[in-house]
């Protein structure tokens, strides 16, 4: 097996691509000079991202380049998946033949790994923009069947804030908007065979794998710029405030020695997320303060912080995942970059053998033109990512185990 690409090289490749995007989008003259339309540019950049990001086969996020074995198993959770199975079948039946042909992929297709947060990415599947109202209703029923009410609201509010972003960008609804999100389905909804679905769009990505009554919902990406709409159609909509406050509260709950262990850097000057799009094979060692050095109360606070993200999953499967996290709590690390004042920008990470969560205040990007401090990370641009390390993003380790028992 080839060794995974170290995360520094992945970050460099992704950073170069996003820098290219920023320069090109801010200077339309560059496109004109090249004789390239915006659509052509977006497709070229998307192809470049996929070619680089999929250059190596999937291994998964690891601490040292080697997958830790025996962490995941085929077993019954006792939590039914019939609702999401039925809702997905109803959604597919509502599509016409042409829509269905571009929406359904094989269960082991690389389409799973083809997701990307930036708005320019050319996505697969059927978009909400092209759906009829009845099809949209069934699409939201599909998402709602897999998520909790909290998770569905977060997803819808991110979509609404993408409309707000368009309003704040001279009503640029070509690049941004509430309906520029795509759904794909991998495999066939089944009671016993593996299948799943993916939502892909700007600041909202959900990968939802199902095998029997087991569910893996990762990678999961949630973010926004802005995080609060102060005007426009969706004024008052806000996201990720609880995750922001609870992360700071966790850091403040540590004593001086623990805080010193958790702090990877006290000054935040850049974007710090390490496991966003096309970073499936990042090698990321554990860092920060481990659960083994926390008090019982601090351990519970750390579990509650992780649960804020896990609870976007439907209640039953979220409960299963939280218990999985608890079993590895002594090996769960909390890490921090940035200040700890009420208005500080910061990054924090929760990392164990079975879960990786990142929260990051990002540099202004799409609203850079409105920022008084465009070169400083801001609370009005947040990225969060949830991953399942050691080979089980997209449910791939469960799929591997399934194929070992039932060769296809």
PyMOL commands that set and color helices and strands:
alter all, ss='L'
color gray80, all
select helices_A, chain A and resi 7-26+28-34+38-53+82-94+97-101+110-113+133-146+149-168+241-252+256-262+291-293+296-310+315-327+329-331+368-370+393-405
alter helices_A, ss='H'
color red, helices_A
select strands_A, chain A and resi 104-105+126-127+181-186+195-201+204-211+214-216+220-225+263-265+289-290+333-338+346-351+356-363+377-387
alter strands_A, ss='S'
color yellow, strands_A
deselect
rebuild
show_as cartoon
